[in-house]
């Protein structure tokens, strides 16, 4: 079969036999060898050797495949309404885990970023009913009821063990040191002045005290450089200093604390950070405020660039930078590590990898 190849036949088929028998060739490991096949789609020269090489390749080993023990994530791509069914029928891809008939899952995110519980009544693959679906397979699921605002781009997730647990604390980043926000509340309450003061001297004295209080408030909002604990990730367990002072991480009233993704309480996000590589763009630069269509798995929505983390603050063709996006319409379920494609018009293309997500919390 390797008769039409430009090189000697022993370099292709014989090397395959050596690699299969010994695991590696005489020159080194087989993973470091990249075979080159000169082929012609016009005359068909070299295609037989290429086909023989592809047939001789071993299937991927089990460790390279996605394990089914991971949590279930079903990405909804299509929505059907069947007259005989009490609930809607959704079609999509099972990205991870294993899904069985009768499982109770979480579907979302809704417009507010929340997830709601739902049950899977029936599973169909290629118009044939089945009991379960494995990771990497496409299927159609019959749901027990219709969730509010069902749309493409939603996901079905496994219910975490500590879902909506009262003892679980939200993970945060930043925020004021323990006790500062508590003292800030006391200062704000004490700085309230009475209406219609009796005399001007009393008013000036209160205004002077108010300026001092505002100065104290400004100092309390300013972080000290030596205060490292104020910017440490707070896990589900409270730190010792928080327990001693009686102040939890959720008591921070300033906008310095950022809520992070909680694996025990999945939520949609409006803002996410991604490392982007701008392949081409018709103009010279991309500035904050630029809109593009972002594709992340089954998610497809217009997003706005709200920040570009580069020395110049702009992004040009061929450059890389970390960019913060904001979805325009509603929150989406995005996970760190996902690959994204950004496009705008016929001439703007970029690839990105999601680095961090900022879930939406409605108080």
Rosetta silent file (secondary structure, phi, psi, omega in degrees, C-alpha in Angstrom):
SEQUENCE: XXXXXXXXXXXXXXXXXXXXXXXXXXXXXXXXXXXXXXXXXXXXXXXXXXXXXXXXXXXXXXXXXXXXXXXXXXXXXXXXXXXXXXXXXXXXXXXXXXXXXXXXXXXXXXXXXXXXXXXXXXXXXXXXXXXXXXXXXXXXXXXXXXXXXXXXXXXXXXXXXXXXXXXXXXXXXXXXXXXXXXXXXXXXXXXXXXXXXXXXXXXXXXXXXXXXXXXXXXXXXXXXXXXXXXXXXXXXXXXXXXXXXXXXXXXXXXXXXXXXXXXXXXXXXXXXXXXXXXXXXXXXXXXXXXXXXXXXXXXXXXXXXXXXXXXXXXXXXXXXXXXXXXXXXXXXXXXXXXXXXXXXXXXXXXXXXXXXXXXXXXX
SCORE:     score description
SCORE:     0.000 S_00000001
   1 L     0.000  -25.310 -179.222    0.000    0.000    0.000 S_00000001
   2 H   -90.147   22.997 -176.906    2.924    2.286    0.568 S_00000001
   3 H   -67.358  -36.828 -175.137    4.081    1.844   -3.023 S_00000001
   4 H   -84.572   -1.260 -178.865    3.081    5.357   -4.094 S_00000001
   5 L   -74.810  147.388 -176.828    4.798    7.123   -1.205 S_00000001
   6 L   -68.156  -33.887 -179.040    7.829    9.249   -2.035 S_00000001
   7 L   -87.787  175.345  177.278    9.971    7.695    0.718 S_00000001
   8 L   -63.462  143.834 -178.586   10.956    4.047    1.188 S_00000001
   9 H   -61.625  -26.849 -176.918    8.052    1.824    2.260 S_00000001
  10 H   -67.292  -22.159 -178.674    9.951    0.648    5.342 S_00000001
  11 H   -74.595  -15.167 -176.359    9.787    4.134    6.880 S_00000001
  12 L  -108.865  -67.940 -173.725    5.992    3.965    7.124 S_00000001
  13 H   -75.726  -38.953  178.695    4.524    0.495    7.502 S_00000001
  14 H   -66.163  -35.170  177.520    7.562   -1.220    8.979 S_00000001
  15 H   -66.004  -31.025  177.301    7.886    1.557   11.561 S_00000001
  16 H   -64.921  -43.453  179.880    4.259    0.933   12.554 S_00000001
  17 H   -63.924  -39.583  178.712    4.976   -2.715   13.280 S_00000001
  18 H   -65.956  -39.636  179.610    8.016   -1.813   15.356 S_00000001
  19 H   -67.294  -36.295 -179.642    6.037    0.751   17.318 S_00000001
  20 H   -72.805  -33.304 -176.844    3.205   -1.701   18.013 S_00000001
  21 H   -80.702  -44.793 -173.303    5.534   -4.509   19.112 S_00000001
  22 H  -101.539  -12.523 -177.625    8.064   -2.634   21.197 S_00000001
  23 L    87.015  -22.428  177.234    6.091    0.475   22.155 S_00000001
  24 E  -156.115  153.718 -178.085    8.825    2.705   20.700 S_00000001
  25 E   -85.551  179.205 -179.326   11.134    2.663   17.697 S_00000001
  26 L   -68.416  -27.693 -176.822   14.922    2.541   17.612 S_00000001
  27 L   -79.840  -19.252 -178.818   15.146    6.305   17.169 S_00000001
  28 E   153.056 -172.320 -179.818   13.123    7.115   20.260 S_00000001
  29 E   -61.709  147.076 -177.198    9.592    7.128   21.657 S_00000001
  30 H   -69.344  -21.909 -179.578    6.809    6.864   19.097 S_00000001
  31 H   -68.463  -21.427 -177.677    5.090    9.972   20.498 S_00000001
  32 H   -91.039   -4.183 -179.319    7.946   12.132   19.224 S_00000001
  33 L   -95.546  127.456  177.844    7.751   10.855   15.609 S_00000001
  34 L  -114.291  105.780 -179.722    5.520   12.825   13.238 S_00000001
  35 L   -73.058  146.559  178.988    4.990   10.940    9.947 S_00000001
  36 L  -121.100  126.145 -178.639    4.680   12.955    6.739 S_00000001
  37 L  -116.922  112.496  171.653    2.673   11.559    3.800 S_00000001
  38 L   -76.010  115.498 -177.089    2.960   13.216    0.377 S_00000001
  39 L  -126.808  163.419  176.617   -0.512   12.773   -1.138 S_00000001
  40 L  -136.887  120.023  177.647   -2.415   14.076   -4.127 S_00000001
  41 L   -77.648  -11.022  179.069   -6.176   14.452   -4.106 S_00000001
  42 L   -85.214  -51.877 -178.196   -6.148   14.750   -7.917 S_00000001
  43 L   -95.213  -14.204 -177.932   -4.307   11.547   -8.835 S_00000001
  44 L    81.520   13.303 -177.955   -4.826    9.691   -5.551 S_00000001
  45 L   -72.323  130.292  177.715   -1.132    9.203   -4.986 S_00000001
  46 L    84.704   -5.040 -178.446   -0.223    8.353   -1.396 S_00000001
  47 H   -71.057  -34.902  179.085   -3.803    7.945   -0.158 S_00000001
  48 H   -63.257  -41.618  178.209   -3.456    4.174    0.300 S_00000001
  49 H   -65.857  -37.202  178.052   -0.452    4.641    2.565 S_00000001
  50 H   -66.087  -42.522  178.237   -2.312    7.290    4.569 S_00000001
  51 H   -64.150  -40.217  178.783   -5.333    5.015    4.994 S_00000001
  52 H   -63.557  -37.674  178.862   -3.089    2.131    6.077 S_00000001
  53 H   -66.814  -42.165 -179.647   -1.448    4.337    8.694 S_00000001
  54 H   -66.433  -37.116  178.536   -4.783    5.501   10.098 S_00000001
  55 H   -69.986  -27.810 -178.845   -6.091    1.926   10.305 S_00000001
  56 H   -82.302  -10.506  179.989   -2.939    0.797   12.122 S_00000001
  57 L   -68.762  141.753  178.251   -3.272    3.427   14.856 S_00000001
  58 L   -80.277  147.818  176.626   -4.291    2.133   18.257 S_00000001
  59 L   -66.734  156.948 -179.723   -7.449    3.517   19.894 S_00000001
  60 L   -62.595  145.076 -179.977   -6.950    5.994   22.736 S_00000001
  61 L   -73.999  170.187 -174.271   -6.319    4.467   26.116 S_00000001
  62 H   -66.857  -32.447 -177.244   -8.740    4.705   28.986 S_00000001
  63 H   -70.127  -20.136  178.921   -6.813    7.417   30.834 S_00000001
  64 H   -85.752  -15.630  179.104   -7.196    9.812   27.888 S_00000001
  65 L   -82.468  158.155 -178.913  -10.955    9.441   27.790 S_00000001
  66 L   -76.771  124.098 -176.904  -13.228   11.545   29.915 S_00000001
  67 L   -68.047  145.944  179.603  -14.216    9.570   33.041 S_00000001
  68 L   -83.383   -6.237  179.717  -17.882    8.892   33.602 S_00000001
  69 L   -77.457   -8.330  179.196  -17.484    9.380   37.355 S_00000001
  70 L   -69.799  166.131  178.731  -17.530   13.160   36.912 S_00000001
  71 L   -67.516  148.836 -175.700  -20.633   15.177   37.639 S_00000001
  72 L   -73.756  138.428  173.860  -23.274   15.203   34.929 S_00000001
  73 E  -144.104  107.556  179.467  -23.460   18.172   32.540 S_00000001
  74 E  -106.898  120.060 -177.818  -25.960   18.030   29.674 S_00000001
  75 E   -93.545  121.834 -176.653  -25.785   20.975   27.243 S_00000001
  76 E   -85.406  121.540  178.012  -29.144   21.906   25.693 S_00000001
  77 E  -110.679  -28.924 -176.826  -28.951   22.730   21.981 S_00000001
  78 E  -136.141  153.627  179.173  -32.546   22.158   20.799 S_00000001
  79 E  -131.472  128.382  179.089  -36.024   22.408   22.311 S_00000001
  80 E  -122.819  150.493  176.807  -39.054   20.442   21.085 S_00000001
  81 L  -122.044  109.767 -177.724  -42.694   20.578   22.140 S_00000001
  82 L  -102.372  135.784 -176.573  -44.494   17.244   21.779 S_00000001
  83 L   -66.177  -38.451 -176.805  -48.266   17.103   22.117 S_00000001
  84 L   -74.466  -17.163 -175.459  -48.306   13.745   23.914 S_00000001
  85 L   -93.811  140.730  178.108  -45.708   14.840   26.475 S_00000001
  86 L   -75.484  -26.724  179.249  -46.585   16.807   29.590 S_00000001
  87 L  -118.624  173.116  179.970  -43.187   18.495   29.615 S_00000001
  88 L   -73.884  164.626  176.240  -40.802   19.779   26.954 S_00000001
  89 E  -117.451  126.044 -178.551  -38.241   17.659   25.104 S_00000001
  90 E  -117.236  144.095  177.454  -34.677   18.969   24.924 S_00000001
  91 E  -121.047  146.270 -179.349  -31.847   17.740   22.744 S_00000001
  92 E   177.206 -160.287 -175.329  -28.151   18.189   23.236 S_00000001
  93 E  -117.556  135.992  174.006  -24.805   16.706   24.189 S_00000001
  94 E   -87.144  103.163 -174.409  -23.785   15.074   27.445 S_00000001
  95 E   -72.876  -34.129 -178.565  -20.447   16.787   28.061 S_00000001
  96 E  -155.343  159.888  176.291  -19.482   14.818   31.183 S_00000001
  97 L    80.913 -161.242 -179.723  -20.763   12.202   33.582 S_00000001
  98 L  -138.033  137.865 -175.991  -23.561    9.718   33.091 S_00000001
  99 E  -122.732  128.343 -179.061  -27.298   10.401   32.833 S_00000001
 100 E  -120.360  159.779  179.722  -29.995    7.831   33.590 S_00000001
 101 L   -69.426  132.377 -178.316  -33.749    7.817   33.247 S_00000001
 102 L    93.992   -0.750  179.534  -35.495    9.137   36.360 S_00000001
 103 L   -71.002  146.637  174.058  -32.584   11.269   37.608 S_00000001
 104 E  -102.971  121.801 -174.419  -33.322   14.572   39.344 S_00000001
 105 E  -125.891  179.525  173.352  -31.045   17.344   38.098 S_00000001
 106 E  -107.413  133.217  177.617  -30.645   21.117   38.140 S_00000001
 107 E  -118.103  140.462 -178.957  -31.593   23.108   35.043 S_00000001
 108 E   166.991 -167.233   -0.095  -30.521   26.676   34.375 S_00000001
 109 L   -83.855  151.197  173.285  -29.370   29.302   34.540 S_00000001
 110 L   -78.602 -175.591 -179.965  -32.528   31.387   34.620 S_00000001
 111 L   -61.625  -29.498  179.401  -32.558   35.116   33.952 S_00000001
 112 L   -86.942   -5.309 -177.766  -31.533   35.708   37.568 S_00000001
 113 L    93.760   -2.292 -178.163  -28.739   33.124   37.408 S_00000001
 114 L   -80.419  164.145  172.522  -30.555   30.572   39.586 S_00000001
 115 E  -118.913  147.718  178.163  -31.004   26.854   38.936 S_00000001
 116 E  -125.052  155.115 -178.955  -34.185   24.853   39.601 S_00000001
 117 E   -81.293  146.177 -179.792  -34.707   21.137   40.118 S_00000001
 118 E  -155.318  154.793 -178.389  -36.212   18.996   37.370 S_00000001
 119 E  -112.766  148.689  177.418  -36.591   15.277   36.608 S_00000001
 120 E   -97.394  116.814 -177.543  -35.741   13.322   33.459 S_00000001
 121 E   -88.817  -46.572 -176.634  -38.687   11.130   32.423 S_00000001
 122 E  -136.366  154.842  177.782  -37.492    9.602   29.130 S_00000001
 123 E  -132.089  130.191  178.414  -34.247    9.345   27.143 S_00000001
 124 E  -127.239  138.643  172.789  -34.044    8.808   23.377 S_00000001
 125 E  -131.842  121.570 -176.933  -31.009    8.237   21.164 S_00000001
 126 L    55.240   41.545  178.372  -31.487    8.075   17.386 S_00000001
 127 L    63.967   22.222  178.570  -35.268    7.889   17.982 S_00000001
 128 E  -122.761  129.073  179.618  -34.850    4.767   20.099 S_00000001
 129 E   -68.284  144.323  179.056  -35.616    4.787   23.853 S_00000001
 130 L  -144.176  166.362 -176.064  -32.718    3.966   26.164 S_00000001
 131 L   -89.396  -31.900 -174.479  -32.051    3.862   29.889 S_00000001
 132 E  -149.645  165.206  178.821  -28.866    5.935   30.158 S_00000001
 133 E  -132.146  139.199  177.923  -26.461    8.168   28.248 S_00000001
 134 L   -99.524  167.494  179.323  -22.669    8.292   28.544 S_00000001
 135 L   -63.505  134.926 -179.057  -20.328   11.255   28.213 S_00000001
 136 L    93.184   -2.487 -179.549  -19.850   12.345   24.606 S_00000001
 137 L  -102.076  147.688  175.441  -23.220   11.045   23.382 S_00000001
 138 E   -96.991  144.865 -177.166  -26.097   13.116   22.012 S_00000001
 139 E  -157.517  168.184  174.071  -29.631   12.411   23.181 S_00000001
 140 E  -116.927  131.376 -175.464  -33.126   13.824   23.586 S_00000001
 141 E  -116.039  133.558  172.460  -34.558   14.099   27.087 S_00000001
 142 E   -94.070  117.873 -175.475  -38.193   14.302   28.119 S_00000001
 143 E   -91.693  157.480 -176.449  -38.490   16.585   31.157 S_00000001
 144 L   -71.216  -36.902  179.458  -41.090   16.371   33.908 S_00000001
 145 L  -150.880  170.054 -178.644  -42.257   19.997   33.611 S_00000001
 146 L   -91.856  119.257  176.176  -41.389   23.179   31.785 S_00000001
 147 L   -74.097  161.055  179.070  -38.986   25.456   33.673 S_00000001
 148 L   -67.393  134.482  175.865  -39.433   29.229   33.377 S_00000001
 149 L    56.762   51.433  176.504  -37.877   30.787   30.269 S_00000001
 150 L   -67.615  131.022 -175.945  -36.535   27.553   28.788 S_00000001
 151 L  -150.836  167.172  173.909  -34.019   28.411   26.050 S_00000001
 152 L   -71.176  144.391 -176.771  -31.025   27.112   24.173 S_00000001
 153 L   103.432  -11.122  175.960  -27.761   27.402   26.063 S_00000001
 154 L   -75.283  167.451 -179.936  -29.071   26.043   29.361 S_00000001
 155 E  -134.670  157.368  172.127  -27.491   23.032   31.049 S_00000001
 156 E  -111.152  124.606 -174.953  -28.583   20.130   33.227 S_00000001
 157 E  -123.688  154.708  173.659  -26.278   19.522   36.206 S_00000001
 158 E   -70.303  140.062  179.440  -25.984   16.988   38.994 S_00000001
 159 L   -72.446  121.477  179.096  -27.290   18.264   42.329 S_00000001
 160 L   -65.062  162.920 -178.569  -24.273   18.839   44.648 S_00000001
 161 L   -66.651  -43.750 -177.889  -24.185   17.242   48.085 S_00000001
 162 L   -99.721   38.704 -177.802  -24.246   20.547   49.999 S_00000001
 163 L   -69.946  125.677  179.090  -26.710   22.257   47.667 S_00000001
 164 L    56.028   41.405  177.358  -28.462   25.172   49.428 S_00000001
 165 L   -85.000  137.552 -178.264  -26.988   24.219   52.776 S_00000001
 166 L   -71.418  -26.699 -178.770  -27.392   26.805   55.532 S_00000001
 167 L   -82.748   -8.887 -176.291  -23.989   25.977   57.018 S_00000001
 168 L   -86.244  134.086  179.602  -22.168   26.547   53.742 S_00000001
 169 L  -102.007  144.175  178.675  -20.453   29.927   53.235 S_00000001
 170 L   -72.786  133.570  175.852  -19.974   31.558   49.859 S_00000001
 171 L   -72.447  134.254 -178.659  -16.338   31.730   48.723 S_00000001
 172 E  -131.520  163.490  175.315  -15.170   35.323   48.298 S_00000001
 173 E  -130.131  132.640  179.854  -12.037   37.168   47.295 S_00000001
 174 E    84.709 -147.523 -177.746  -10.962   40.463   48.826 S_00000001
 175 L    91.153  170.211 -179.299  -13.223   42.438   51.085 S_00000001
 176 L   -76.763  153.332  173.725  -12.508   44.395   54.217 S_00000001
 177 L   -61.683  159.567 -177.789  -10.533   42.899   57.103 S_00000001
 178 L   -59.296  130.695  176.639  -12.659   41.473   59.933 S_00000001
 179 L    95.864  -18.174 -176.630  -14.367   44.153   61.989 S_00000001
 180 H   -71.674  -43.430 -179.594  -13.859   47.095   59.626 S_00000001
 181 H   -68.255  -30.151  177.129  -17.288   46.972   58.063 S_00000001
 182 H   -66.159  -42.518  176.625  -18.848   46.619   61.498 S_00000001
 183 H   -68.805  -30.808  178.115  -17.131   49.792   62.658 S_00000001
 184 H   -65.180  -39.964  177.966  -18.098   51.439   59.375 S_00000001
 185 H   -63.100  -41.318  179.337  -21.773   50.777   60.058 S_00000001
 186 H   -64.326  -38.739  179.291  -21.476   52.330   63.497 S_00000001
 187 H   -65.407  -42.507 -179.725  -19.783   55.429   62.058 S_00000001
 188 H   -66.352  -36.229  178.863  -22.485   55.861   59.434 S_00000001
 189 H   -70.585  -36.791 -179.362  -25.231   55.493   62.023 S_00000001
 190 H   -76.959  -17.907 -176.335  -23.603   57.984   64.393 S_00000001
 191 L   -88.972    3.763  179.179  -22.991   60.526   61.630 S_00000001
 192 L   -74.511  128.477 -178.502  -26.691   61.098   60.931 S_00000001
 193 L   -99.456  156.266  178.627  -27.609   64.682   61.736 S_00000001
 194 L   -78.255  152.715  176.688  -30.930   66.014   62.883 S_00000001
 195 L   -83.643  147.652  178.203  -33.161   67.991   60.575 S_00000001
 196 L    55.400   68.567  178.539  -33.782   71.729   61.234 S_00000001
 197 L   -64.888  156.085 -174.776  -31.015   72.463   63.785 S_00000001
 198 L   -75.747  -40.233 -176.559  -31.751   75.105   66.366 S_00000001
 199 L  -136.037  162.761 -177.418  -28.728   77.366   65.916 S_00000001
 200 H   -71.929  -35.473 -179.722  -25.954   77.900   63.385 S_00000001
 201 H   -63.308  -41.335  177.878  -23.145   77.212   65.862 S_00000001
 202 H   -65.486  -34.767  179.176  -24.548   73.797   66.596 S_00000001
 203 H   -66.976  -43.965  179.341  -24.842   73.156   62.849 S_00000001
 204 H   -62.795  -38.509  179.579  -21.201   74.083   62.196 S_00000001
 205 H   -64.257  -41.003  179.825  -20.089   71.817   65.017 S_00000001
 206 H   -69.197  -36.159  177.468  -22.062   68.908   63.569 S_00000001
 207 H   -65.628  -38.099  177.917  -20.741   69.591   60.079 S_00000001
 208 H   -64.806  -42.357  177.453  -17.193   69.556   61.436 S_00000001
 209 H   -65.417  -34.222  179.174  -17.831   66.252   63.192 S_00000001
 210 H   -66.649  -38.614  177.362  -19.387   64.909   60.002 S_00000001
 211 H   -64.037  -38.901  176.766  -16.251   65.764   58.019 S_00000001
 212 H   -64.009  -40.887  179.253  -14.165   63.914   60.575 S_00000001
 213 H   -64.406  -39.688  178.199  -16.456   60.920   60.328 S_00000001
 214 H   -64.748  -35.692  176.586  -16.217   60.957   56.543 S_00000001
 215 H   -64.016  -40.231  178.444  -12.432   61.050   56.831 S_00000001
 216 H   -66.049  -39.288  177.930  -12.547   57.991   59.078 S_00000001
 217 H   -63.176  -43.032  179.147  -14.855   56.253   56.615 S_00000001
 218 H   -62.783  -39.978  178.087  -12.477   57.027   53.759 S_00000001
 219 H   -67.321  -34.233 -179.581   -9.538   55.647   55.742 S_00000001
 220 H   -72.336  -28.616  178.094  -11.469   52.498   56.591 S_00000001
 221 H   -79.195  -18.288 -179.885  -12.281   51.883   52.929 S_00000001
 222 L   -85.964  125.478 -178.745   -8.627   52.245   51.932 S_00000001
 223 L   -78.433  142.435  173.424   -6.727   48.974   52.214 S_00000001
 224 L   -83.890  143.653 -178.232   -3.369   48.912   53.888 S_00000001
 225 L   -67.200  -29.716 -178.331   -0.526   47.404   51.892 S_00000001
 226 L   -81.354  -10.059 -178.789    0.617   45.305   54.813 S_00000001
 227 L   -83.139   92.262 -177.578   -2.832   43.808   55.253 S_00000001
 228 L   -83.455  -30.272 -175.491   -2.413   40.592   53.296 S_00000001
 229 H   -67.792  -18.395  178.776   -5.300   38.727   54.897 S_00000001
 230 H   -70.797  -18.391 -179.534   -7.791   41.092   53.329 S_00000001
 231 H  -115.187   24.682  179.170   -7.032   39.692   49.886 S_00000001
 232 L   -96.038  141.212  178.567   -6.883   36.009   50.777 S_00000001
 233 L   -62.727  126.797  179.158   -9.416   33.590   49.337 S_00000001
 234 E   -97.942  117.400 -178.066  -11.995   32.726   51.987 S_00000001
 235 L   -80.430 -167.589 -178.761  -13.127   29.123   51.718 S_00000001
 236 L   -66.391  -26.928  178.021  -16.333   27.610   53.008 S_00000001
 237 L   -91.229  138.478  179.149  -14.930   27.570   56.535 S_00000001
 238 L   -72.935  148.748  177.554  -14.516   30.856   58.338 S_00000001
 239 L   -73.776  167.160 -179.414  -11.055   31.883   59.401 S_00000001
 240 H   -65.328  -35.506 -179.601  -10.055   32.069   63.055 S_00000001
 241 H   -68.524  -34.103  177.835  -10.009   35.851   63.019 S_00000001
 242 H   -67.545  -39.581 -179.263  -13.560   35.956   61.686 S_00000001
 243 H   -68.411  -37.494 -179.191  -14.779   33.625   64.410 S_00000001
 244 H   -67.534  -39.571 -177.634  -13.054   35.620   67.151 S_00000001
 245 H   -83.574  -14.880 -178.870  -14.461   38.941   65.997 S_00000001
 246 L    75.707   17.540 -179.214  -17.922   37.535   65.260 S_00000001
 247 L  -114.510  124.599  178.437  -17.916   39.044   61.782 S_00000001
 248 L   -91.903  170.454 -177.036  -18.527   36.805   58.778 S_00000001
 249 H   -69.101  -21.624 -177.860  -17.376   37.408   55.231 S_00000001
 250 H   -82.279   -3.454 -179.598  -20.901   38.300   54.127 S_00000001
 251 H   -84.360    0.874 -179.666  -21.034   41.352   56.460 S_00000001
 252 L   -71.801  118.232 -177.332  -18.829   43.409   54.144 S_00000001
 253 L   -94.013  -12.831  177.436  -20.963   46.360   53.017 S_00000001
 254 L   -82.993  167.519 -176.708  -18.402   47.883   50.653 S_00000001
 255 L   -90.926   26.022 -176.677  -18.049   46.779   47.033 S_00000001
 256 L   -89.325  -23.054 -178.713  -14.533   45.418   47.537 S_00000001
 257 E   -84.144  133.993  179.994  -15.490   41.769   48.111 S_00000001
 258 E  -114.116  125.081  177.833  -15.931   39.616   44.989 S_00000001
 259 E   -79.884  131.825 -177.207  -18.042   36.449   45.153 S_00000001
 260 L  -101.865  173.733 -179.195  -16.381   33.491   43.434 S_00000001
 261 L   -67.790  130.479 -178.521  -17.738   30.368   41.793 S_00000001
 262 L  -109.430  116.146 -179.535  -19.162   27.940   44.344 S_00000001
 263 L   -66.481  -21.540  178.939  -19.143   24.251   43.310 S_00000001
 264 L   -87.852   -4.673  179.045  -21.888   23.499   45.860 S_00000001
 265 L  -146.112   81.314 -177.414  -24.204   26.168   44.453 S_00000001
 266 L   -65.051  140.472 -179.372  -23.940   26.464   40.642 S_00000001
 267 L  -145.289  158.617  173.889  -24.991   29.809   39.199 S_00000001
 268 L   -80.835  162.870 -177.681  -24.900   31.658   35.931 S_00000001
 269 E  -130.817  144.406  171.586  -22.502   34.510   35.336 S_00000001
 270 E   -96.195  -31.235 -179.077  -22.712   37.811   33.491 S_00000001
 271 E  -113.018  140.275  173.145  -19.000   38.608   33.784 S_00000001
 272 E  -151.355  153.746 -179.167  -16.104   36.303   32.990 S_00000001
 273 E  -111.101  135.551 -176.652  -12.395   36.702   32.352 S_00000001
 274 E  -140.670  147.988  173.245  -10.649   34.999   29.431 S_00000001
 275 E   -89.592  113.601 -170.209   -7.191   34.884   27.880 S_00000001
 276 E  -111.461  144.813  173.724   -7.811   35.951   24.288 S_00000001
 277 E  -122.595  108.687 -178.970   -5.706   35.727   21.131 S_00000001
 278 E   -78.812  111.936 -177.834   -6.916   38.109   18.441 S_00000001
 279 E   -76.609  -50.014  179.170   -6.297   36.387   15.104 S_00000001
 280 E  -153.955  153.160 -179.472   -7.431   39.163   12.779 S_00000001
 281 L  -155.866  135.745 -175.169   -9.305   42.444   12.914 S_00000001
 282 L   -67.002  -28.974 -179.937  -10.084   44.941   10.111 S_00000001
 283 L  -102.016 -177.585 -173.942   -9.040   48.006   12.139 S_00000001
 284 L   -74.717  -45.666 -171.924   -5.903   48.741   14.111 S_00000001
 285 E  -133.159  162.585  169.645   -7.104   48.279   17.686 S_00000001
 286 E  -118.089  125.638 -177.461   -9.918   46.914   19.832 S_00000001
 287 L  -107.300  163.248  171.740  -10.955   49.134   22.730 S_00000001
 288 L   -58.336  138.712 -173.541  -13.152   48.461   25.793 S_00000001
 289 L   103.970   -6.035  179.316  -16.793   48.602   24.744 S_00000001
 290 L   -71.834  134.837 -179.431  -16.263   46.433   21.659 S_00000001
 291 E  -105.391  141.796  178.139  -19.118   43.961   21.085 S_00000001
 292 E  -152.298  163.410  175.857  -18.721   40.476   19.642 S_00000001
 293 E   -92.227  125.562 -176.152  -20.535   37.145   19.537 S_00000001
 294 E  -107.532  129.691  176.043  -19.034   34.621   21.961 S_00000001
 295 E  -113.411  117.236  176.829  -19.350   30.858   21.428 S_00000001
 296 E  -132.544   96.939 -176.395  -18.576   28.674   24.484 S_00000001
 297 L    65.503 -121.237  176.876  -19.878   25.148   24.004 S_00000001
 298 L   -90.087    2.630  179.564  -23.630   25.494   23.556 S_00000001
 299 E   -86.507  129.591  175.712  -23.543   29.141   24.689 S_00000001
 300 E  -142.789  108.598 -176.464  -23.919   31.731   21.949 S_00000001
 301 E  -156.037  153.949  176.353  -24.531   35.325   23.013 S_00000001
 302 E   -74.748  134.910  179.863  -23.318   38.844   22.379 S_00000001
 303 E  -130.407  153.269 -179.723  -20.765   40.058   24.918 S_00000001
 304 E  -113.166  135.968  175.055  -19.124   43.411   25.579 S_00000001
 305 E   -80.074  115.513 -178.844  -15.452   43.865   26.447 S_00000001
 306 E  -100.324  -13.451  179.027  -15.404   45.868   29.688 S_00000001
 307 E  -163.617  138.524  177.601  -11.678   45.675   30.358 S_00000001
 308 E  -120.702  117.111 -176.915   -8.439   44.784   28.572 S_00000001
 309 E   -91.016   78.832  177.455   -5.504   43.911   30.842 S_00000001
 310 L  -139.231  160.358 -179.632   -2.601   45.069   28.703 S_00000001
 311 L   -57.990  -36.808 -179.013   -0.043   47.860   29.126 S_00000001
 312 L   -90.215  -12.829 -178.806   -1.731   49.985   26.463 S_00000001
 313 L    77.851    8.479  178.870   -5.292   49.050   27.394 S_00000001
 314 L  -130.529  170.787 -179.397   -6.079   48.023   23.803 S_00000001
 315 E  -131.691  127.920  179.332   -5.834   44.841   21.749 S_00000001
 316 E  -114.933  166.121 -177.497   -4.391   44.612   18.252 S_00000001
 317 L   -62.365  132.059 -179.580   -4.349   41.812   15.690 S_00000001
 318 L    89.506   -5.767 -177.942   -1.910   39.037   16.578 S_00000001
 319 L   -99.732  165.670  179.072   -1.572   40.029   20.241 S_00000001
 320 E  -123.800  147.353  178.253   -2.707   38.268   23.411 S_00000001
 321 E  -164.507  163.932  174.192   -4.229   39.703   26.564 S_00000001
 322 E   -93.869  126.377 -171.409   -6.539   38.926   29.440 S_00000001
 323 E  -126.087  143.062  175.491   -9.983   40.417   28.796 S_00000001
 324 E  -103.329  124.230 -179.622  -13.105   40.786   30.950 S_00000001
 325 E  -108.095  155.869  172.433  -16.400   40.158   29.099 S_00000001
 326 E  -134.331  124.354  177.000  -19.989   40.923   30.052 S_00000001
 327 E   -67.652  144.170 -173.678  -22.954   39.126   28.497 S_00000001
 328 L   -83.557  -42.963 -168.665  -25.548   41.509   27.100 S_00000001
 329 L   -94.399  -61.761 -175.241  -28.848   39.656   27.558 S_00000001
 330 L  -146.644  171.772 -178.914  -28.785   37.109   30.390 S_00000001
 331 L   -74.968  147.344  179.200  -26.496   35.039   32.580 S_00000001
 332 E  -126.748  156.444  177.330  -24.872   31.909   31.151 S_00000001
 333 L   -91.372  110.388 -177.859  -23.263   28.860   32.741 S_00000001
 334 L  -128.047  140.248  179.547  -19.531   29.044   31.982 S_00000001
 335 L  -118.298  145.469  176.635  -16.723   27.075   33.601 S_00000001
 336 L   -61.749  142.509 -178.105  -13.008   27.949   33.772 S_00000001
 337 L    97.028  -10.762  179.680  -10.911   26.147   31.203 S_00000001
 338 L   -74.071  144.909  176.270  -13.533   26.213   28.452 S_00000001
 339 E   -87.331  144.417 -177.050  -12.450   27.288   24.991 S_00000001
 340 E  -131.321  150.727  174.959  -14.263   30.200   23.380 S_00000001
 341 E  -121.498  126.757 -179.660  -14.573   31.626   19.885 S_00000001
 342 E  -114.485  130.852  179.231  -15.197   35.359   19.430 S_00000001
 343 E  -141.302  148.772  178.055  -16.371   36.793   16.130 S_00000001
 344 E  -150.372  111.697 -179.653  -17.656   40.157   14.964 S_00000001
 345 L    69.201 -166.418 -177.932  -18.619   40.784   11.362 S_00000001
 346 L   -82.373  -13.271 -171.321  -16.772   39.149    8.490 S_00000001
 347 L  -118.198   -2.055 -177.220  -13.249   40.172    9.507 S_00000001
 348 E  -109.403  121.703  178.995  -12.857   39.805   13.297 S_00000001
 349 E  -139.469  139.304  179.077  -11.877   36.426   14.723 S_00000001
 350 E  -152.911  148.901  174.536  -10.363   35.499   18.087 S_00000001
 351 E  -116.439  148.668 -175.230   -9.889   32.394   20.218 S_00000001
 352 E  -149.456  163.831  174.820   -9.899   32.446   24.001 S_00000001
 353 E  -128.991  126.852 -178.717   -9.764   30.276   27.113 S_00000001
 354 E   -69.245  127.052  179.808  -11.965   31.102   30.105 S_00000001
 355 E   -99.556  -42.229 -175.413   -9.828   31.834   33.171 S_00000001
 356 E  -154.057  146.656  177.850  -12.329   32.920   35.811 S_00000001
 357 E  -120.796  151.880  179.812  -16.074   33.457   36.163 S_00000001
 358 E  -122.082   99.678 -174.370  -17.970   35.844   38.434 S_00000001
 359 E   -65.171  153.327  179.855  -21.377   34.359   39.357 S_00000001
 360 L   -90.348  124.465  178.505  -24.453   36.539   39.571 S_00000001
 361 L  -118.547  121.755  177.175  -25.917   36.851   43.059 S_00000001
 362 L  -102.888  114.433 -177.352  -29.325   38.473   43.514 S_00000001
 363 L   -84.576    0.000    0.000  -29.807   39.547   47.138 S_00000001
